[in-house]
Amino acid sequence: MNNNITFAVLILFLIPIFSEAQLKSKFKRKTEDAVEEGVNSIFGKKKKDKEKDEASESPEGAEGGDQVTPVGAADASDEEKEELKWAKYDFVPGDRIIFEDDLLTEENGEFPSRWDLVAGNAEVAEFGGDMVIMMRDGHPSIIPYFENPQNDYLPDIFTIEFDLYYPGAGIFEIHLYDKKNQKSGSPTGYTSIDIYYSKEMRMANFKSSLPDENIEKARWMHIAIAYTSGKLKAYMDETRLLNIPRLDFDPKGLTLYTYHAKNDNLYYLKNIRIAEGGVKYYDRIMEDGKIIANGIRFDVNKSTLKPESMGIINEIFELMKKYPDLKFSIEGHTDSDGEEAFNQTLSEERAKTVMDKLTKMGIPAERLSSKGWGESMPLTSNGTAEGKAENRRVEFVNNENL
C-alpha cells in the first residue's frame, strides 16, 4: 500500500517536468524548422540542384530502386530524332508483256509447255494448292521458249518477275542470257543474280541482304528485276537489294538454274513474267490521259492486294502528292476467264481496294473514285497467256470533274 502511494506521488511529480521538456523540444524543432525554411527560401535552388546532381550520379536513383533520368536525357528527348527515309521499293513492272506463264493450264507431272530444258529435271507439280514448276534434280536449268531464241529477246528496258520457293539451302541463279542458245557477252563471265540464305542477293561483287533477321529459311519470296539501258535493280519481296549503275554486258535472255535442287531440297517457281518497260507515269497522263497498270496484283479471284503491287501504288501516291490537281478514276478490268457477272463484280471490288489503299495512305477521298468494267474492255486478245495478263489491269484515268 505504501509502495503504491509512493509511486503515484512520483508520477505526479514527473509529469510537469516531462511536459516542460517536451514543450522545449517541440519549440526547439519549430525554431530549427523555421530557420531551415528561411535558409531554403534563399538557397533552395542550390539545394535542389545538388540533389539532382547526386541522383544523377547513382545508377539506382531514388530509394526503392526507382530509375532516375540522367542529366541531359530530358534535353535529348526534346530534340527531334533523326529519321531514316529510304525508298526501298520502287519497282514498277513493264507495261508490254513479252512472256507470261501462270501454269494454270499445265498438267501435273508434265514438263512445262512454255519452257525449254537446258539440263537436269524440272516438271509441273502442285504445291500449296498452286501449280508450280518443280526443279527437282540433276542441276536443273530452264529457259522460256521463244521462236528464234538465239536472238536478243530482252529489250533495252525490261522487267522480270516470278515467285520462288527457296527450300532453305543452296543457291538459285538467274542468268540474264539463254544458256542453251546464246553467248553471255560478259567480259567477266558474271551474268547471274544469285539467291542465298533466303534473304541475300549477289551479282559478281555486288551483294545485299534483307534487314530483317527473323526470316524463315524455307519460304516463298517474290523476285523482281528491272533493267534500264545498262542500269540494273533487283528486289526480294518489298526491298531493293541490288542497285547496279552500269552492267558490263547486255542482257539477251533468261535462264533459271540451281545446282542444289535434290529430292529433299526442292525449288518451286510460279507466276513468271517478262515485260518491256514503258513511259514515265506523268508523261502517260499528259499523252494518253491515263495510266495502265497491269502490275497491280491480287489473289486469284479475290480483291486482296499482293505485296508486290505496292511499287506501282507508291508511284501513284507520289505523283498525286507532287501534282495536287490530279484526280483519278480508278478502273478495274479482268480477262475473259470465268463468268461475266463474276468478273464485273471482281473488277469493281479490285478498283475500290486500290482506291481505299491510296486514301489510307493520305490521298483525299474527293480526288479519287472507282469503277469496274469486268471483261468488257480488253486491250488485246484473250487467246494467249500474255494477252490475258495485259487485260487483267487497273487503270488510273485522269478525271478533272471529280
Backbone torsions as a table, in degrees:
resi	resn	phi	psi	omega
1	MET	NA	-46.7	179.1
2	ASN	-65.3	-34.6	178.5
3	ASN	-64.9	-41.0	-179.6
4	ASN	-64.5	-40.3	179.6
5	ILE	-64.7	-44.1	-179.9
6	THR	-60.6	-41.7	-178.7
7	PHE	-66.1	-39.7	179.8
8	ALA	-66.2	-40.8	178.4
9	VAL	-63.1	-40.3	-179.4
10	LEU	-63.3	-41.0	179.2
11	ILE	-62.7	-45.2	179.4
12	LEU	-61.9	-32.0	179.8
13	PHE	-73.1	-36.0	-174.0
14	LEU	-82.1	-25.9	-175.9
15	ILE	-56.2	-49.3	179.6
16	PRO	-60.3	-39.4	-178.6
17	ILE	-64.6	-45.4	-179.6
18	PHE	-62.5	-43.1	-179.7
19	SER	-62.7	-40.7	179.3
20	GLU	-65.1	-41.4	178.8
21	ALA	-65.1	-39.4	179.6
22	GLN	-64.4	-41.7	178.5
23	LEU	-63.6	-41.7	178.7
24	LYS	-63.1	-41.7	-180.0
25	SER	-64.5	-42.7	-179.7
26	LYS	-63.8	-42.8	178.1
27	PHE	-62.3	-39.0	-179.6
28	LYS	-64.8	-42.3	-179.8
29	ARG	-64.5	-42.1	179.1
30	LYS	-62.2	-40.7	179.9
31	THR	-63.8	-44.4	179.8
32	GLU	-64.9	-39.5	178.6
33	ASP	-63.8	-40.7	179.5
34	ALA	-63.9	-42.2	179.0
35	VAL	-63.4	-45.4	-179.0
36	GLU	-63.0	-38.9	178.8
37	GLU	-64.1	-39.4	177.8
38	GLY	-65.6	-39.8	178.4
39	VAL	-65.1	-43.1	-178.8
40	ASN	-64.5	-35.0	178.6
41	SER	-62.6	-26.3	179.0
42	ILE	-90.3	-43.5	-173.0
43	PHE	-113.9	17.9	-175.1
44	GLY	-58.0	-40.9	-178.5
45	LYS	-60.3	-43.0	-179.3
46	LYS	-64.3	-39.3	-179.8
47	LYS	-64.7	-43.2	179.5
48	LYS	-63.4	-40.6	177.6
49	ASP	-61.9	-39.3	179.7
50	LYS	-64.2	-44.8	179.0
51	GLU	-62.4	-38.5	178.9
52	LYS	-63.2	-43.2	178.6
53	ASP	-63.6	-43.0	-180.0
54	GLU	-63.9	-39.9	179.8
55	ALA	-65.1	-38.1	-177.6
56	SER	-70.1	-23.0	179.9
57	GLU	-79.8	-16.4	-176.9
58	SER	-99.9	122.7	178.6
59	PRO	-67.2	-22.5	-179.2
60	GLU	-82.9	-23.8	179.4
61	GLY	76.1	-141.6	-175.0
62	ALA	-74.5	172.7	-178.9
63	GLU	-59.2	139.1	-178.6
64	GLY	95.5	1.0	175.7
65	GLY	80.8	14.9	177.7
66	ASP	-63.3	143.1	178.5
67	GLN	-79.3	135.0	-180.0
68	VAL	-112.8	133.5	179.5
69	THR	-68.8	124.5	179.9
70	PRO	-60.8	153.5	177.7
71	VAL	-58.3	132.3	179.3
72	GLY	95.8	-19.7	-177.6
73	ALA	-66.8	-39.0	179.5
74	ALA	-62.3	-38.6	178.9
75	ASP	-64.1	-39.9	-178.3
76	ALA	-66.1	-36.6	-178.3
77	SER	-69.7	-26.1	179.3
78	ASP	-73.7	-25.8	-179.4
79	GLU	-74.3	147.9	178.6
80	GLU	-71.3	125.5	-179.1
81	LYS	-75.1	143.1	177.2
82	GLU	-71.6	137.8	-175.7
83	GLU	-120.0	133.6	176.4
84	LEU	-77.0	126.9	173.9
85	LYS	-119.1	114.8	-173.2
86	TRP	-138.2	114.4	177.0
87	ALA	-78.3	83.4	-170.4
88	LYS	-83.2	-11.6	-180.0
89	TYR	-136.6	101.7	-179.1
90	ASP	-124.5	23.2	-177.8
91	PHE	-72.9	127.2	173.8
92	VAL	-128.1	118.0	-176.2
93	PRO	-68.8	155.2	175.4
94	GLY	-62.3	158.1	-173.8
95	ASP	-102.7	-4.7	173.7
96	ARG	-118.4	113.3	-171.3
97	ILE	-81.4	124.5	-179.5
98	ILE	-92.9	-38.6	-177.2
99	PHE	-147.3	133.6	179.8
100	GLU	-142.1	131.8	175.4
101	ASP	-142.1	106.4	176.0
102	ASP	-98.6	-2.5	172.8
103	LEU	65.2	11.9	-174.0
104	LEU	-68.9	-25.8	-177.7
105	THR	-100.1	5.9	-177.0
106	GLU	-82.8	153.9	178.3
107	GLU	-99.3	137.2	178.7
108	ASN	-59.3	130.7	177.5
109	GLY	95.1	-12.1	179.9
110	GLU	-91.7	160.3	171.8
111	PHE	-72.5	137.1	-177.0
112	PRO	-60.6	125.4	-167.6
113	SER	-67.9	-20.5	-176.1
114	ARG	-98.1	16.0	-177.1
115	TRP	-129.5	164.8	172.7
116	ASP	-124.4	155.3	-175.6
117	LEU	-106.2	129.5	175.5
118	VAL	-94.1	-43.5	-179.3
119	ALA	-161.6	162.6	172.3
120	GLY	77.5	-150.3	-173.8
121	ASN	-136.9	125.2	175.8
122	ALA	-142.6	133.9	-177.1
123	GLU	-143.4	162.3	174.8
124	VAL	-79.0	137.0	177.6
125	ALA	-146.3	171.7	174.0
126	GLU	-109.9	128.5	-177.9
127	PHE	-141.4	123.8	-179.1
128	GLY	63.1	26.6	179.5
129	GLY	86.8	-1.6	-179.6
130	ASP	-115.5	150.7	171.9
131	MET	-77.7	134.6	-175.5
132	VAL	-138.8	161.3	166.3
133	ILE	-90.9	119.1	-179.0
134	MET	-96.8	118.3	176.3
135	MET	-94.9	110.8	-161.1
136	ARG	-109.0	-45.2	-170.8
137	ASP	-164.1	164.5	172.7
138	GLY	74.0	31.1	-179.1
139	HIS	58.1	58.5	-172.0
140	PRO	-62.8	139.7	-178.9
141	SER	-144.9	122.6	-176.6
142	ILE	-129.2	155.4	179.3
143	ILE	-135.0	145.9	175.2
144	PRO	-65.6	144.3	-176.4
145	TYR	-87.2	119.7	175.4
146	PHE	-126.9	149.4	168.4
147	GLU	-69.8	142.4	-177.4
148	ASN	53.4	56.7	-173.9
149	PRO	-66.7	-14.1	177.5
150	GLN	-69.8	-18.0	178.9
151	ASN	-78.2	157.5	175.8
152	ASP	-74.4	108.7	-178.5
153	TYR	-103.9	7.0	174.0
154	LEU	-103.3	122.0	-177.8
155	PRO	-73.6	-179.7	-178.9
156	ASP	-67.0	-25.8	175.9
157	ILE	-128.7	117.5	-178.3
158	PHE	-150.0	164.0	173.1
159	THR	-132.8	149.5	175.4
160	ILE	-128.3	135.6	177.7
161	GLU	-139.4	146.8	169.3
162	PHE	-166.9	162.6	173.6
163	ASP	-100.2	131.5	-178.2
164	LEU	-121.4	129.9	169.6
165	TYR	-95.4	112.9	178.7
166	TYR	-93.6	122.0	-171.2
167	PRO	-77.9	-4.2	176.8
168	GLY	113.8	-12.0	-179.9
169	ALA	-148.0	150.6	175.5
170	GLY	96.7	-171.0	-176.2
171	ILE	-129.6	136.4	174.3
172	PHE	-112.9	133.7	-173.5
173	GLU	-118.2	137.7	176.7
174	ILE	-116.6	100.0	-179.1
175	HIS	-88.9	135.3	-177.7
176	LEU	-94.6	43.0	166.5
177	TYR	-159.5	161.6	-179.2
178	ASP	-84.0	109.2	-172.8
179	LYS	-72.9	-10.1	178.8
180	LYS	-95.0	-32.6	-169.6
181	ASN	-122.2	-9.3	-174.8
182	GLN	-128.4	163.6	169.5
183	LYS	-98.9	148.2	-172.1
184	SER	-65.7	-39.9	-177.1
185	GLY	78.2	2.3	-179.7
186	SER	-89.4	126.1	178.8
187	PRO	-67.0	-24.9	-179.2
188	THR	-94.5	-15.9	-178.0
189	GLY	87.3	-5.2	179.3
190	TYR	-89.0	113.2	-178.0
191	THR	-127.8	-0.9	-170.3
192	SER	-113.9	146.6	166.7
193	ILE	-97.0	122.4	-172.2
194	ASP	-108.9	138.0	178.0
195	ILE	-101.8	122.5	179.6
196	TYR	-121.7	147.0	163.7
197	TYR	51.1	26.9	176.8
198	SER	61.9	4.4	179.0
199	LYS	-149.8	6.9	-175.1
200	GLU	-125.2	143.6	174.5
201	MET	-122.4	144.5	176.4
202	ARG	-138.8	148.0	168.4
203	MET	-147.9	110.5	-174.7
204	ALA	55.9	-121.7	-178.5
205	ASN	-90.4	1.4	-178.6
206	PHE	-96.2	132.8	177.6
207	LYS	-157.4	157.1	179.8
208	SER	-164.3	158.1	-178.0
209	SER	-127.7	158.4	172.1
210	LEU	-63.4	142.8	-179.1
211	PRO	-71.2	-20.7	-178.4
212	ASP	-77.3	125.3	-179.8
213	GLU	-84.1	-24.7	-173.9
214	ASN	-92.4	70.6	-178.7
215	ILE	-118.1	133.8	178.5
216	GLU	-66.1	141.6	-179.1
217	LYS	-66.8	-43.3	178.5
218	ALA	-102.4	118.1	-176.0
219	ARG	-166.8	162.9	169.5
220	TRP	-78.6	142.5	174.0
221	MET	-140.9	150.6	176.2
222	HIS	-100.2	124.6	-179.0
223	ILE	-108.3	133.6	178.4
224	ALA	-139.0	141.2	179.5
225	ILE	-131.4	134.4	177.4
226	ALA	-126.3	125.5	-179.6
227	TYR	-122.5	129.4	180.0
228	THR	-133.9	95.1	172.7
229	SER	46.8	51.9	176.2
230	GLY	107.4	-23.6	-179.7
231	LYS	-96.7	133.6	-177.6
232	LEU	-125.0	134.2	171.7
233	LYS	-124.4	142.3	178.1
234	ALA	-134.0	141.8	-171.8
235	TYR	-127.6	144.8	169.0
236	MET	-121.1	122.8	-174.3
237	ASP	54.9	-120.2	-175.6
238	GLU	-109.1	30.3	-178.5
239	THR	-135.0	133.3	174.1
240	ARG	-79.0	122.7	-178.7
241	LEU	-106.7	-29.9	177.9
242	LEU	-120.5	137.4	178.2
243	ASN	-143.5	85.3	-171.9
244	ILE	-101.0	116.3	-173.3
245	PRO	-70.8	-30.4	-177.7
246	ARG	-144.2	109.9	175.8
247	LEU	-82.2	142.6	-173.4
248	ASP	-89.4	12.2	176.2
249	PHE	-151.0	164.5	-179.5
250	ASP	-96.3	114.1	177.2
251	PRO	-61.1	133.2	-176.5
252	LYS	-118.7	-24.2	-175.6
253	GLY	-162.7	-163.6	-174.4
254	LEU	-140.7	133.9	172.0
255	THR	-133.7	129.7	176.4
256	LEU	-108.0	126.0	-167.5
257	TYR	-148.4	145.8	168.2
258	THR	-146.6	135.8	176.5
259	TYR	-80.7	-19.1	-165.1
260	HIS	-104.0	7.1	178.5
261	ALA	-71.7	128.9	176.6
262	LYS	-142.8	172.2	-178.1
263	ASN	-61.5	-25.6	177.4
264	ASP	-104.4	11.1	179.5
265	ASN	-148.1	68.8	-171.7
266	LEU	-87.0	137.5	173.1
267	TYR	-104.3	143.1	179.0
268	TYR	-127.5	147.1	179.3
269	LEU	-130.2	146.1	173.5
270	LYS	-159.3	165.7	176.1
271	ASN	55.1	53.7	-177.9
272	ILE	-89.3	132.6	-178.9
273	ARG	-145.4	136.2	170.1
274	ILE	-120.0	132.3	-177.6
275	ALA	-140.2	152.0	175.7
276	GLU	-89.1	136.3	-177.9
277	GLY	-68.2	166.7	-176.7
278	GLY	-132.2	-162.3	-176.8
279	VAL	-79.8	153.2	176.9
280	LYS	-58.9	150.6	-172.1
281	TYR	-59.5	-43.3	-177.7
282	TYR	-65.0	-38.0	177.7
283	ASP	-64.6	-34.9	178.0
284	ARG	-65.1	-40.1	178.2
285	ILE	-62.2	-43.2	-178.2
286	MET	-67.6	-36.4	-175.9
287	GLU	-85.3	-45.7	-170.9
288	ASP	-110.8	-12.0	-177.4
289	GLY	77.7	6.1	179.2
290	LYS	-161.5	163.6	174.7
291	ILE	-116.2	125.3	176.7
292	ILE	-99.1	118.9	-175.7
293	ALA	-121.9	100.1	175.2
294	ASN	-94.8	9.5	176.6
295	GLY	-95.6	0.6	173.0
296	ILE	-83.9	116.6	-170.8
297	ARG	-111.1	150.2	178.4
298	PHE	-132.4	159.4	171.0
299	ASP	-61.0	152.2	-176.3
300	VAL	-58.7	125.9	178.0
301	ASN	60.5	23.9	178.8
302	LYS	-133.9	170.9	177.8
303	SER	-107.3	19.4	179.5
304	THR	-81.5	121.4	-179.5
305	LEU	-67.3	138.9	170.7
306	LYS	-87.4	149.9	-176.2
307	PRO	-57.1	-33.8	-176.8
308	GLU	-68.5	-8.4	176.7
309	SER	-72.1	-17.6	-170.9
310	MET	-68.9	-22.5	177.2
311	GLY	-59.1	-48.2	179.3
312	ILE	-68.7	-45.0	-178.3
313	ILE	-61.8	-39.2	176.3
314	ASN	-62.3	-39.6	178.8
315	GLU	-64.4	-42.9	177.9
316	ILE	-63.3	-42.1	179.1
317	PHE	-59.4	-48.3	-179.7
318	GLU	-64.6	-37.7	178.5
319	LEU	-62.5	-43.0	-178.9
320	MET	-71.5	-30.2	174.3
321	LYS	-68.4	-40.5	-177.2
322	LYS	-71.4	-34.7	-178.4
323	TYR	-120.4	86.3	-172.2
324	PRO	-66.6	-10.5	177.3
325	ASP	-85.8	-10.6	179.8
326	LEU	-67.9	133.5	174.6
327	LYS	-132.7	136.6	-173.8
328	PHE	-121.7	136.8	161.0
329	SER	-93.2	115.7	-177.8
330	ILE	-91.3	119.9	-169.4
331	GLU	-126.2	125.5	-177.4
332	GLY	-95.0	145.3	179.1
333	HIS	-137.5	150.5	177.8
334	THR	-125.6	171.3	168.6
335	ASP	-83.1	-171.0	-173.4
336	SER	-95.2	2.0	177.9
337	ASP	-67.9	140.1	177.5
338	GLY	88.8	-179.3	-177.5
339	GLU	-74.8	143.4	-176.9
340	GLU	-61.8	-43.1	-178.9
341	ALA	-64.0	-40.5	178.4
342	PHE	-63.4	-42.8	-179.5
343	ASN	-64.4	-35.9	178.0
344	GLN	-62.8	-49.4	179.4
345	THR	-63.0	-41.7	-179.3
346	LEU	-61.9	-42.6	-179.5
347	SER	-64.2	-37.6	177.8
348	GLU	-65.5	-44.0	-178.4
349	GLU	-66.6	-38.3	-179.9
350	ARG	-67.7	-41.6	178.3
351	ALA	-62.2	-41.3	179.5
352	LYS	-66.6	-36.3	177.5
353	THR	-59.8	-43.9	179.4
354	VAL	-66.1	-42.7	178.5
355	MET	-60.7	-45.3	179.9
356	ASP	-62.3	-36.1	179.2
357	LYS	-64.8	-45.6	179.5
358	LEU	-65.2	-38.5	177.2
359	THR	-63.1	-43.3	178.8
360	LYS	-63.2	-31.6	179.6
361	MET	-75.7	-14.8	175.2
362	GLY	126.1	0.7	176.8
363	ILE	-78.2	127.2	-179.5
364	PRO	-57.8	138.4	-175.4
365	ALA	-60.7	-29.8	-177.2
366	GLU	-71.7	-8.7	177.2
367	ARG	-94.4	2.7	-174.6
368	LEU	-134.8	148.3	168.1
369	SER	-144.2	169.0	-179.6
370	SER	-141.5	150.7	174.6
371	LYS	-157.7	165.3	178.1
372	GLY	-127.7	147.3	179.5
373	TRP	-117.7	1.1	-179.9
374	GLY	58.1	-133.8	-179.2
375	GLU	-99.7	11.1	-169.8
376	SER	-77.9	-14.4	-175.8
377	MET	-130.2	65.8	-179.4
378	PRO	-69.2	146.5	174.4
379	LEU	-80.8	-30.6	-175.9
380	THR	-152.2	-175.6	-178.2
381	SER	-67.6	143.5	173.8
382	ASN	-87.9	14.1	-175.8
383	GLY	-80.2	-10.9	178.9
384	THR	-128.0	162.9	177.4
385	ALA	-62.8	-39.1	179.1
386	GLU	-65.4	-40.3	178.6
387	GLY	-63.4	-45.2	178.3
388	LYS	-61.1	-40.6	-179.4
389	ALA	-63.8	-38.1	178.4
390	GLU	-69.9	-32.5	-179.4
391	ASN	-76.4	-25.9	174.0
392	ARG	-80.2	103.0	-170.6
393	ARG	-155.5	165.9	169.8
394	VAL	-122.5	130.5	178.8
395	GLU	-110.2	140.5	174.8
396	PHE	-108.2	100.0	-173.3
397	VAL	-96.8	125.8	179.5
398	ASN	-63.0	125.1	-176.1
399	ASN	-136.3	95.3	-176.6
400	GLU	-73.8	-10.3	-175.2
401	ASN	-89.7	-0.2	179.7
402	LEU	-67.4	NA	NA
